[in-house]
Amino acid sequence: MEDWNVGLETLSEVALNNLADMLDNSNCGWRKLAAAVTDQPQFRYSEKELTSCSLQVLSAKGSPGRYLLSLLTHRQCSLTFLLQCLRKIEHHEAVNYLTTCVMVPIEIREHPQSVQVPEGGCVMLSCRAVGPLGLTYQWFKREEEVPGGNAPDLILNSIGAAQEGHYICRVNAGEKWTFSRWAQVRLINSAGGGSGVIFPSTASGLWITKQPRSQTLSEGDMLLLECSAQANPPPKFQWCHNKRPIAKATGGILKVPCLTTADRGIYSCRVYNLYHEIWSDHVQVEIGPGSSTDTSWKTVEEATDKVALLIGNMNYLYHRQLRAPMADVYELTNLLRQMDFKVVSLLDLNWHEMQRAVTEFLLLLGRGVYGLLYYAGHGYENYGNSFMVPIDAPVSYTSEHCLWVQDVLQRMQERQTGLNVFLLDMCRKRNLNDNIIQQPGPLKVTANIVFGYATCVDAEAFEVNKDDLSNGVFMSFLKKRLMEQEKVTVVLDRVAEDMGRCELTRGRQALELRSNLSERRALTDRIQTPDCPVMASTRNLQWAIAHVLPESRVLHFDCGVKVQLGFAAEFSNIMIIYTRILEKPTEISRCSAQLSDFTEGPEMDLKRTNQESLRDAGSLLLSMDERLPQEQPRLYTRLSALQRLKSELSFMVSLHYQYSCLDEEVQERQTVTVGKPLVSKLNLHEQQRLRAPAPSAPSSDFHIHSLPESSSFAEEMTAELPSFEPFMTESTGSYDYTHRVLSSSPGAKRNEPEETTSPEFLVLEEPLVSKSLSLDDANKPIKFSNFYSF
């Protein structure tokens, strides 16, 4: 294996199984390897994935080590990184196996030479190779093995017509092998006889006269690689990039006119003709900054912190409900957390809650921080301004009922962030009810803005209505590329290319990228040690306050039953509560602990409380009950809209049990108070202070809320953490834009969403008509529905 930077997919199945056997041990096994690979963000696996590894032991042929290697292969782990991690955990057996049997290439140092020899003479063909221990040789005459030809030197005595022909040597090392060049043995007539004359033939050879060279270039430069060779018949060429052939690169010179970061890597050239094949040197092409003389450029950018706000609106009060945002926000949350982002994920926010959520998000930003805002839901775009629609938007809504994206950008810039990324998974059709042209304030020239729109201007975004956990089209492609260690614009470009190659989206939905990003910043960049550790600690505390779960507790009932009360977060504003019976006296035949009488504010479906599975409770994403023993059942209750909790959360735990000797059911109750969990701590329900309109504004202008000097977020921290008091009043700035009220008229258009289903998306014989989706109709084929259309 000549290139150690190749991926694990190059290993044979036998080699992977041997490595898996070495990793399937408790002392220095796959768990330590899984912890070691987290040095790179793309190899940070969720608890569910690691649990799936451990569950492989339950299968007769299952192997946790093999499952982990499959996960690493899927995320394009290189052999070099695997070896580095194995050395880190001191797994000497696996390191020795890779270095002596797998990663050490077989390199032929001396190839056999074509010879001419008189009849009756003798000849010696030699092949010398280096590589793993235990190299073996096998000579062939054409396709037939030469009897006894299992040494580096093949000696042919008394040459006659039967020995004349082409010979080749195969060098083996376990499961690997490589072949030498062909050598031809030819008979010549010799009047003087003798022992035979041995010399190389120039009639049928192949050798490289000029090798390509490694280069370091800048983005936009031209790459020029050259490989020259001599051969008879004439040589042919095939250039490869990272072991993959380059289309139409079949000449001795390779030209790439305008380099991007996607063009960096290992280049090599395969030179061949009818009889021979040889590879050029493997050369490295590095892509530097825009100017190769700029010594201040750094290969890897760093962030002071990374923060993301994810909003998914599904359950609209007056508009068609959506399905994809829940799965999209959940998957994006898991991916961003693996890249060390502090993520706040919220579902179904009204206008006031969206405004407050952005305010709290701004508090987490600061100098050099990477800020990412993702929104999935209904939306529209007028005159270059994008608007996110809250769930309580009226039927004929305008910009005054929505959140203005460009205003959020301006407020983010005031925080002196290192990177501002907006991923907007929404429609961008015109809103004919809204004729207001918003005039944002002047934006600073920061060269750190990236907009990734799920679709282009005046077009719609689609979701796949396949099952309860459907993804939007944008997220279906984005999640496959997001963790690549590339400049964020390069990642989005690749997503756009993937979408363009998909027949279902071609001509209907195309990602649009807008960016002025001048530095090579990636979402996978490391977080550097801040110059001000106190401010960094403040930011960590700010984020942690919104993600505090109540501690698990054990309730003791008078009958002797012990009940465990546990909590899990599905999103920042959705919590799962479960009960489990820990102990019960033998005289009690059955018992269960059920929850009721919750504090007003959070939402729940009473029909789906106290269910035996998470799916029955309404949670389609969490699956922690899949591994529970049958003798330890749990009852689950799902609480959503925690941002509307105005006081401490309390509820009743009712124990229902029955004695073996009695037919009647007995009940005991306890009231439990768990404080304000998760995002409810931020008091997003509180009204912001109003600011009087400017004197020059007309009396009909809409009065806009201004941001407070400090949010309830900081106030909570100030009360609880007095030592950080000087840092709690950091202002988020104010946003001041004026809406003009759109007068209602009988002719005003109705913002009622309609679904347009393209015939090409359906496989039906009968004529198609536009119709609304039925969530209960599972027999319909997969199709796309609009996020929103006006």
C-alpha positions, 0 to 999 in steps of 0.5 A: 500500500504505497499511500498511507493516506488512503482510506480504510475502504482499501483494506481487504475484508480479511484485514478488517476482520483481523483488526476487529478481532484485535479490537474486541477486547475489554482492556484495550479495545474498540471503546478506547479507539472510539474515544481516541478518534474524537481528536477529529470532529468528524469521528465523534460518534453519538451515544446511540452509535456507540451503543449500537457498537456494543450491541453487536455482541448479541449477534452470533457473528457480530463484532463491535470492533468491526462495526466501529471500523465500518463507521470510520470507513463511512466517514473516510478515515485514513489508514494514517489516522487509524494507526495514529489512534492505535498508537495513542491507545497503545494497542501494540498488536494492531499497530504491529499488524498494520505496519508489518502486514498491511501498511508497508508496501511491497516495492520491487527494487529490481525488475527482471530484464529481457534477454537474448540467449543462444540455444543451449545457453543459460539465463538468470532472471532476477527480481528483488523486492522489499516490504512486509516480513515474509515476502515470497516469490512466484515466477510465471511463463505467461499465465503458467506457474514455473515449477520450482520458480519460487525464489528471487532468481529464476535460472533457466538452463539449456535454453530451447524453444520450450523456454522461449517467451515472456516471464513475470514474477509475482511478489506476495506478502500475506493477502497482498501481492504485486507483479514485476515487469514482463521480461522476454527470453529470446533465442538467437543463432550463435556460430561460436556457441558459448554460455549465452549473452545476457543484455537488456532489450530496447525493443519492448521496454517502458520507463519514465524519463520525467517525473511530476513534482510536488507543488504549493499553489494558490487558489485561482492558479494553474496547476501544471504536472508533467510526466514523460516516458519512453516505450515501444509500443508508444506509452499511454497516460492516465492521471489520477487524483487521490487514487481516482482517475481524472476524466479526459486526463490522458496526456503526458501533461495535466493542466488544471486552469483555476485551482480550488481547495477541492483540487489539493491532494495526491496526484500520480500518473499511470503509464502503460502500453500493450505489454507494460505498466508503470506508475509515476511518483506520487506528488502532493499538491497543496493549495495556499491562500490567494497570495503565495507570498502572504506569510500571515496566512494560517492553514487552519483558522480558529474560532473563539467559540462556536454557537448555533441557533436552530429553529424549526416551525411545523405546527402553524395555527393558520397555515399548512403544517410541515413535517420535515423541520423536526427531523432536520433540526434534530439531525443538524443538532447532532452534527453541529455538536460533534463539531463542538458547537453550542447548539440551541434547538427550538421547535414551533415558536411564535413571533415573540418567542422567535424575537426573544430566542434571537436576543438570547442567541446574540448574547452567546456571540462575541469577538471571533465566535462562529455564529450559525442560524438555521431555520426550517419552516414557512418563509418568503422573500421580497425585494432581497429581504428574507422573512421567517414566518412564526407559527402564529402568523395570521392568514394574510401576514406581512413583514410586521408578523415575521422575523427579518433575516437581514436585521438579524445579520446586522445585529450579529455583525455588531457582536464582531463575530468571526463567521456568520452562517445562515442556512435558510430552509424555506421558500423564497416566493414573493408575498403579494400581501406585503408591499413594504420595502425594508431598508436595512441599516448599513452593513459593516464590511466584515467579509465573514458572511455566508448565506446558504438558501435551500432554493433560489429566488422566487422558488419553493423548497420541498420536503419528502413526505415519506414517513413520520421522520421525513427530511427536507430536500436541503437537509437530505443533501447537507447532512452528508457534507456538513462535517467535511474539513473544507471551507464552508463555501466549498461544502455548500458548493458540493451540496449544490452539485449533489442536488444538481445531479439528483433527477428529483430536484433538477429544475425544481430546487437549487441551492443558492450560495451568497458569500463574501467570506475571504478567509478559509473558515470551516465549521470544523475549525478548532476552538482556540484558548480565548484571551479572556477566559472569564468571558469564555466562562460566562458564555459557557454558563449562558449556554448551560443555563438553557440546557439544564435538565432536572436530576433523576430522583427516586420517590419512596411510597408508603407501600414500599414501592420505589419509583425512579423519575428520569428526564431527557432532552429531545430539543432545547424546548422539548423534554421527555419524563419517564417513570420506572419501578425500581422496587416493589414488595412481593405481595404487590402483583402489579404497579405503575407510576403515572404523571398528571396535573402539570403546571400550566404552560407546556403543551402535551397530548393527554392521549399520549401521556404515560405511554410504554414507548417513546414513539407512542408518547410522540417522540419519533427521534429518541430511542433510548428504550430500545435496549431496556430489559423487558422486566424494567418497563418505563412510562413516557410523557413528552412535554413541548413548548417549555419556553411558555412555562412561567413558573416552576414545573410541578406535576403529580406522580400517581402510583397505581398498584394492586395486592395479590390478595385483593381485586381493588386497585390502590393509589398513592400520590406525590407532588413533584417540583423540578424547577424550570428545565431547559429553555424555560429558564430564559423566560422567553414568554416575557414581553420586551420593553417598547420604545416610543416611535421617532418623532418623524415617523407617521402616526400609522407606523408600527411601534417596534420592540427594542431590545433591553439592555440585558436579557433575562438570560443575563439577569438569571445569571447575575442572580445566581452567579454574582462573581460574574456580575460585571460581565452580565450586562453585555448589550446586544444592541438594538434593532430599529426598523419601521414597518408600515401597516398594510391596510386590510381590504377585501381584495387582499390576497390570502397567504394560504399555502397550496401544495404543487406536486409535479407529475414527474415525482409520481409513478402513476398511470392515471392523470395527476391533479393537484391535491393536498397531502394526507398524513394518514395515507401511507399507500401513496408513493413518495412525493415532494410538497412545498414548504410554502407557496403564495 
